[in-house]
Amino acid sequence: MESNKIHAARSMFHVAGFTIVEILVVVGIIGLFLGLSIPQLRSFGQGAKLQNTGKEVVAALRLAQSKTLASEGALQYGVYFNVPGQYILFEGTSYATRNVGNDVIVVLEKTVEVSSVALGGGNEVVFSRLTGQASAQGSITFRLVKDISSTKVVSVLLSGAIQEGSVTSPLDGGRVVDSRHVEVVYQGRDIDTVNESVSLLFPGITFSFPVAGNMMEGEIFWEGDVVSESETQHIKVHTLLLNDPLQGTIFSLHRDRDKNTKSLQVELTGDATGNLISYDGAGVIIQGTSIYAGAPEIQ
């Protein structure tokens, strides 16, 4: 009888072949692993939200760019970054003069914040209607609120390129300047868009196109080929602003040195004071002789 009682007592401490002590040890180990893994899982989740924020911001910038290029309402679109909690997709040439009623406000996750904005000294990027180029170059940095060492960078280049991660611009001293894209401010004289033409003077040939027949969304736009001394030259001429009361006209000229071998002068038929800009055969830029033409800026 006594042995039966001992056997019954022992059975109380066994469950399906395990002692209670063994079960408690297993439960303790599981609890330890859970205690260690939950913070890691939480950190992983916040890191995923940070990565998603970068992708969403890239998508918002590209949306503003595509809406501008599509000339929706002949308007421009941009994105404004408000430190620390949100960013705004807006309609207009600047955030200050935007159509407030069409703002699209995106609030960041509570675990993510904007830590810094470096966009040419401002907080916004606006895109050009004809080229999709950005008004400012720089980056926006996001970080986790509870772990400021975890960051995500989105970069914007003047060319309109948008990407995740930092972009280091090469120093001018190591850059080959090929005059591929140049902007020239033309100020102090309005261009006659009805009667005036733009002339391209190559060796042996002068090619002119009328402004009136080459307008797009209120801006001058022409691109084409001209044969000079049996060699085809490819040029693109357009304006970013035209006869603006404050800023005048901003010309954008594309002359790829890989495709152009001849010297070139660009003139406006209504400007008797000189040319807008000129190039030698190697693509070296010479400032225009017109009193209205500013110094060329390589983009």
SEKETI-751911 format. One record per residue (C-alpha): residue in one letter; x negated, y, z negated. Coordinates in nm, 2 decimals, m for minus. Each point is the difference from the previous one (the first is absolute). Layout:
BEGIN
[atom 'a', [X, Y, Z]]
...
END
This chain:
BEGIN
[atom 'm', [0.00, 0.00, 0.00]]
[atom 'e', [m0.28, 0.24, m0.09]]
[atom 's', [m0.17, m0.07, 0.33]]
[atom 'n', [0.32, 0.09, 0.18]]
[atom 'k', [0.02, 0.33, m0.17]]
[atom 'i', [m0.36, 0.08, 0.09]]
[atom 'h', [0.07, m0.09, 0.36]]
[atom 'a', [0.31, 0.22, 0.01]]
[atom 'a', [m0.20, 0.29, m0.15]]
[atom 'r', [m0.27, m0.04, 0.26]]
[atom 's', [0.27, m0.01, 0.28]]
[atom 'm', [0.12, 0.35, m0.12]]
[atom 'f', [m0.34, 0.14, 0.10]]
[atom 'h', [0.01, m0.16, 0.35]]
[atom 'v', [0.20, 0.14, 0.29]]
[atom 'a', [m0.02, m0.20, 0.32]]
[atom 'g', [m0.34, m0.12, m0.09]]
[atom 'f', [m0.13, 0.34, m0.13]]
[atom 't', [m0.05, 0.11, m0.35]]
[atom 'i', [0.14, 0.33, m0.12]]
[atom 'v', [m0.35, 0.12, m0.05]]
[atom 'e', [m0.09, m0.07, 0.36]]
[atom 'i', [0.32, 0.18, 0.12]]
[atom 'l', [m0.09, 0.30, m0.22]]
[atom 'v', [m0.35, 0.01, 0.15]]
[atom 'v', [0.14, m0.01, 0.36]]
[atom 'v', [0.25, 0.27, m0.08]]
[atom 'g', [m0.27, 0.22, m0.15]]
[atom 'i', [m0.22, m0.05, 0.30]]
[atom 'i', [0.29, 0.10, 0.24]]
[atom 'g', [0.07, 0.30, m0.21]]
[atom 'l', [m0.37, 0.10, 0.01]]
[atom 'f', [m0.01, m0.02, 0.38]]
[atom 'l', [0.33, 0.19, 0.03]]
[atom 'g', [m0.14, 0.27, m0.23]]
[atom 'l', [m0.31, 0.03, 0.22]]
[atom 's', [0.18, m0.02, 0.34]]
[atom 'i', [0.29, 0.24, m0.05]]
[atom 'p', [m0.22, 0.31, m0.01]]
[atom 'q', [m0.18, m0.12, 0.31]]
[atom 'l', [0.32, m0.07, 0.18]]
[atom 'r', [0.12, 0.35, m0.10]]
[atom 's', [m0.32, 0.16, 0.12]]
[atom 'f', [0.03, m0.20, 0.33]]
[atom 'g', [0.35, 0.13, 0.05]]
[atom 'q', [m0.10, 0.36, m0.06]]
[atom 'g', [m0.29, m0.05, 0.24]]
[atom 'a', [0.24, m0.13, 0.27]]
[atom 'k', [0.21, 0.31, m0.05]]
[atom 'l', [m0.30, 0.22, 0.05]]
[atom 'q', [m0.09, m0.18, 0.32]]
[atom 'n', [0.36, 0.03, 0.12]]
[atom 't', [m0.01, 0.37, m0.07]]
[atom 'g', [m0.29, 0.05, 0.24]]
[atom 'k', [0.18, m0.19, 0.27]]
[atom 'e', [0.32, 0.20, m0.05]]
[atom 'v', [m0.19, 0.33, 0.02]]
[atom 'v', [m0.17, m0.10, 0.32]]
[atom 'a', [0.34, m0.09, 0.14]]
[atom 'a', [0.15, 0.34, m0.11]]
[atom 'l', [m0.29, 0.19, 0.17]]
[atom 'r', [0.04, m0.20, 0.32]]
[atom 'l', [0.37, 0.06, m0.01]]
[atom 'a', [m0.05, 0.38, m0.02]]
[atom 'q', [m0.25, m0.03, 0.29]]
[atom 's', [0.23, m0.21, 0.22]]
[atom 'k', [0.30, 0.23, m0.07]]
[atom 't', [m0.21, 0.30, 0.10]]
[atom 'l', [m0.13, m0.17, 0.32]]
[atom 'a', [0.35, m0.10, 0.09]]
[atom 's', [0.09, 0.38, m0.02]]
[atom 'e', [0.31, m0.06, m0.20]]
[atom 'g', [0.17, 0.33, 0.02]]
[atom 'a', [m0.33, 0.15, 0.13]]
[atom 'l', [m0.11, 0.00, m0.36]]
[atom 'q', [m0.31, m0.10, m0.20]]
[atom 'y', [m0.01, m0.23, m0.30]]
[atom 'g', [m0.24, m0.04, m0.28]]
[atom 'v', [m0.06, m0.15, m0.35]]
[atom 'y', [m0.05, 0.19, m0.32]]
[atom 'f', [m0.17, m0.16, m0.30]]
[atom 'n', [0.12, 0.12, m0.34]]
[atom 'v', [m0.23, m0.10, m0.28]]
[atom 'p', [0.07, m0.22, m0.18]]
[atom 'g', [0.33, m0.17, 0.06]]
[atom 'q', [0.13, 0.03, 0.36]]
[atom 'y', [m0.05, 0.09, 0.36]]
[atom 'i', [0.23, 0.16, 0.25]]
[atom 'l', [0.06, m0.06, 0.37]]
[atom 'f', [0.11, 0.34, 0.13]]
[atom 'e', [0.11, 0.18, 0.32]]
[atom 'g', [m0.18, 0.32, 0.11]]
[atom 't', [m0.34, 0.15, 0.09]]
[atom 's', [m0.09, 0.02, m0.37]]
[atom 'y', [0.14, m0.11, m0.34]]
[atom 'a', [0.06, 0.36, m0.10]]
[atom 't', [0.22, 0.07, 0.31]]
[atom 'r', [0.16, m0.34, 0.02]]
[atom 'n', [0.37, m0.09, 0.04]]
[atom 'v', [0.06, m0.09, m0.36]]
[atom 'g', [0.33, m0.17, 0.08]]
[atom 'n', [m0.19, m0.27, 0.20]]
[atom 'd', [m0.25, m0.09, m0.27]]
[atom 'v', [m0.06, m0.37, m0.06]]
[atom 'i', [m0.14, m0.03, m0.35]]
[atom 'v', [m0.18, m0.32, m0.10]]
[atom 'v', [m0.05, m0.06, m0.37]]
[atom 'l', [m0.29, m0.22, m0.09]]
[atom 'e', [0.02, m0.30, m0.22]]
[atom 'k', [m0.03, 0.09, m0.37]]
[atom 't', [m0.33, m0.19, m0.02]]
[atom 'v', [m0.16, 0.19, 0.29]]
[atom 'e', [m0.09, 0.37, 0.03]]
[atom 'v', [m0.17, 0.24, 0.24]]
[atom 's', [m0.34, 0.07, m0.15]]
[atom 's', [m0.14, 0.24, 0.26]]
[atom 'v', [0.08, 0.16, 0.33]]
[atom 'a', [m0.29, 0.12, 0.22]]
[atom 'l', [0.16, 0.13, 0.33]]
[atom 'g', [m0.20, 0.30, 0.10]]
[atom 'g', [0.08, 0.18, m0.32]]
[atom 'g', [0.38, m0.06, 0.03]]
[atom 'n', [0.25, m0.27, m0.09]]
[atom 'e', [0.16, m0.06, 0.34]]
[atom 'v', [m0.06, m0.15, 0.35]]
[atom 'v', [0.20, 0.12, 0.30]]
[atom 'f', [m0.03, m0.16, 0.35]]
[atom 's', [m0.04, 0.17, 0.34]]
[atom 'r', [0.30, m0.05, 0.24]]
[atom 'l', [m0.21, m0.07, 0.31]]
[atom 't', [m0.30, m0.19, m0.14]]
[atom 'g', [0.10, m0.15, m0.34]]
[atom 'q', [m0.31, 0.16, m0.15]]
[atom 'a', [0.00, 0.08, m0.37]]
[atom 's', [m0.01, 0.36, m0.14]]
[atom 'a', [m0.25, m0.11, m0.27]]
[atom 'q', [m0.25, m0.27, m0.05]]
[atom 'g', [m0.06, m0.17, m0.33]]
[atom 's', [0.14, m0.26, m0.25]]
[atom 'i', [0.26, m0.07, m0.26]]
[atom 't', [m0.09, m0.21, m0.30]]
[atom 'f', [0.24, m0.20, m0.20]]
[atom 'r', [m0.07, m0.19, m0.33]]
[atom 'l', [0.16, m0.21, m0.27]]
[atom 'v', [0.13, 0.21, m0.29]]
[atom 'k', [m0.13, m0.25, m0.26]]
[atom 'd', [m0.32, m0.08, 0.19]]
[atom 'i', [m0.14, 0.31, 0.16]]
[atom 's', [m0.30, m0.20, 0.14]]
[atom 's', [0.24, m0.18, 0.23]]
[atom 't', [0.05, 0.22, 0.30]]
[atom 'k', [0.13, 0.00, 0.36]]
[atom 'v', [m0.11, 0.25, 0.27]]
[atom 'v', [0.18, 0.10, 0.31]]
[atom 's', [m0.19, 0.21, 0.26]]
[atom 'v', [0.11, 0.23, 0.28]]
[atom 'l', [m0.23, 0.12, 0.28]]
[atom 'l', [0.04, 0.31, 0.21]]
[atom 's', [0.04, m0.23, 0.30]]
[atom 'g', [0.32, m0.13, m0.16]]
[atom 'a', [m0.14, m0.33, m0.10]]
[atom 'i', [0.15, m0.13, m0.33]]
[atom 'q', [m0.14, m0.29, m0.20]]
[atom 'e', [m0.04, m0.15, m0.34]]
[atom 'g', [m0.34, 0.05, m0.16]]
[atom 's', [m0.25, 0.28, 0.00]]
[atom 'v', [m0.15, 0.14, 0.32]]
[atom 't', [m0.35, 0.15, m0.01]]
[atom 's', [m0.05, 0.25, 0.28]]
[atom 'p', [m0.34, 0.00, 0.16]]
[atom 'l', [m0.22, 0.29, m0.06]]
[atom 'd', [m0.02, 0.24, 0.30]]
[atom 'g', [m0.38, m0.05, 0.02]]
[atom 'g', [0.05, m0.36, 0.09]]
[atom 'r', [0.30, 0.05, 0.23]]
[atom 'v', [m0.01, 0.02, 0.37]]
[atom 'v', [0.21, 0.30, 0.10]]
[atom 'd', [0.16, m0.07, 0.34]]
[atom 's', [0.26, 0.27, 0.01]]
[atom 'r', [0.27, m0.26, 0.05]]
[atom 'h', [0.26, 0.21, m0.19]]
[atom 'v', [m0.03, 0.37, m0.05]]
[atom 'e', [0.25, 0.26, m0.13]]
[atom 'v', [m0.02, 0.37, 0.09]]
[atom 'v', [0.21, 0.27, m0.16]]
[atom 'y', [0.12, 0.26, 0.26]]
[atom 'q', [0.12, 0.30, m0.18]]
[atom 'g', [0.10, 0.36, 0.09]]
[atom 'r', [0.18, m0.07, 0.32]]
[atom 'd', [0.32, m0.19, 0.09]]
[atom 'i', [m0.02, m0.24, 0.29]]
[atom 'd', [0.26, 0.05, 0.27]]
[atom 't', [0.16, m0.34, 0.01]]
[atom 'v', [0.20, 0.09, 0.32]]
[atom 'n', [m0.27, 0.14, 0.23]]
[atom 'e', [m0.33, m0.11, m0.14]]
[atom 's', [m0.22, m0.30, 0.09]]
[atom 'v', [m0.30, m0.18, m0.16]]
[atom 's', [m0.30, m0.04, 0.23]]
[atom 'l', [m0.26, m0.27, m0.03]]
[atom 'l', [m0.32, 0.11, 0.18]]
[atom 'f', [m0.23, m0.30, 0.10]]
[atom 'p', [m0.29, 0.01, 0.24]]
[atom 'g', [0.14, 0.03, 0.35]]
[atom 'i', [0.37, 0.01, m0.11]]
[atom 't', [0.24, 0.21, m0.20]]
[atom 'f', [0.32, m0.18, m0.12]]
[atom 's', [0.29, 0.20, m0.14]]
[atom 'f', [0.32, m0.11, m0.16]]
[atom 'p', [0.30, 0.23, m0.07]]
[atom 'v', [0.09, 0.03, m0.37]]
[atom 'a', [0.37, 0.01, 0.08]]
[atom 'g', [m0.01, m0.34, 0.17]]
[atom 'n', [m0.20, m0.16, m0.28]]
[atom 'm', [0.19, 0.07, m0.32]]
[atom 'm', [0.10, m0.27, m0.25]]
[atom 'e', [0.21, 0.08, m0.31]]
[atom 'g', [m0.10, 0.37, 0.02]]
[atom 'e', [m0.37, m0.07, 0.04]]
[atom 'i', [m0.24, m0.01, 0.30]]
[atom 'f', [m0.09, m0.35, 0.09]]
[atom 'w', [m0.20, m0.12, 0.30]]
[atom 'e', [m0.23, m0.31, 0.05]]
[atom 'g', [m0.15, m0.12, 0.32]]
[atom 'd', [m0.29, m0.07, 0.23]]
[atom 'v', [m0.20, 0.24, 0.22]]
[atom 'v', [m0.26, m0.11, 0.26]]
[atom 's', [m0.31, 0.21, m0.01]]
[atom 'e', [m0.29, m0.08, 0.23]]
[atom 's', [0.14, m0.35, 0.06]]
[atom 'e', [0.03, m0.08, m0.37]]
[atom 't', [0.33, m0.02, m0.19]]
[atom 'q', [0.02, 0.22, m0.31]]
[atom 'h', [0.28, m0.06, m0.25]]
[atom 'i', [0.12, 0.29, m0.22]]
[atom 'k', [0.29, 0.06, m0.24]]
[atom 'v', [0.11, 0.35, m0.09]]
[atom 'h', [0.29, 0.07, m0.24]]
[atom 't', [0.10, 0.25, m0.27]]
[atom 'l', [0.07, m0.07, m0.37]]
[atom 'l', [0.15, 0.35, m0.04]]
[atom 'l', [0.12, 0.23, 0.28]]
[atom 'n', [0.04, 0.38, m0.04]]
[atom 'd', [0.05, m0.03, m0.37]]
[atom 'p', [0.05, 0.36, m0.15]]
[atom 'l', [m0.25, m0.07, m0.27]]
[atom 'q', [m0.25, m0.26, 0.13]]
[atom 'g', [0.02, 0.06, 0.37]]
[atom 't', [m0.07, m0.30, 0.22]]
[atom 'i', [m0.20, m0.31, m0.09]]
[atom 'f', [m0.14, m0.19, 0.29]]
[atom 's', [m0.11, m0.36, m0.03]]
[atom 'l', [m0.23, m0.13, 0.28]]
[atom 'h', [m0.12, m0.36, 0.05]]
[atom 'r', [m0.31, m0.05, 0.21]]
[atom 'd', [m0.14, m0.35, m0.05]]
[atom 'r', [m0.37, 0.01, 0.08]]
[atom 'd', [0.01, m0.37, 0.11]]
[atom 'k', [0.24, 0.10, 0.28]]
[atom 'n', [m0.12, 0.35, 0.09]]
[atom 't', [m0.33, 0.09, 0.16]]
[atom 'k', [0.06, 0.34, 0.14]]
[atom 's', [0.00, 0.35, m0.14]]
[atom 'l', [0.34, 0.16, m0.07]]
[atom 'q', [0.15, 0.34, m0.08]]
[atom 'v', [0.36, 0.03, m0.12]]
[atom 'e', [0.17, 0.33, 0.08]]
[atom 'l', [0.34, 0.16, m0.03]]
[atom 't', [0.10, 0.19, 0.32]]
[atom 'g', [0.16, 0.28, m0.20]]
[atom 'd', [m0.32, 0.07, m0.20]]
[atom 'a', [m0.24, 0.22, 0.18]]
[atom 't', [m0.25, 0.02, m0.28]]
[atom 'g', [m0.16, m0.34, 0.04]]
[atom 'n', [0.04, m0.37, m0.04]]
[atom 'l', [0.15, m0.20, m0.29]]
[atom 'i', [m0.29, m0.25, m0.03]]
[atom 's', [m0.27, m0.16, 0.21]]
[atom 'y', [m0.21, m0.31, 0.00]]
[atom 'd', [m0.33, m0.10, 0.17]]
[atom 'g', [m0.03, m0.33, 0.18]]
[atom 'a', [m0.13, m0.17, m0.32]]
[atom 'g', [0.31, 0.11, m0.20]]
[atom 'v', [m0.17, 0.28, m0.19]]
[atom 'i', [0.26, 0.26, m0.10]]
[atom 'i', [m0.03, 0.37, 0.08]]
[atom 'q', [0.24, 0.24, m0.18]]
[atom 'g', [0.24, 0.17, 0.24]]
[atom 't', [m0.08, 0.35, 0.12]]
[atom 's', [0.36, 0.12, m0.04]]
[atom 'i', [0.05, 0.25, m0.27]]
[atom 'y', [0.30, m0.20, m0.12]]
[atom 'a', [m0.18, m0.34, m0.03]]
[atom 'g', [m0.14, m0.11, m0.34]]
[atom 'a', [m0.29, m0.23, m0.07]]
[atom 'p', [0.07, m0.36, 0.11]]
[atom 'e', [0.04, m0.24, m0.29]]
[atom 'i', [m0.09, m0.36, 0.07]]
[atom 'q', [0.26, m0.24, m0.15]]
END
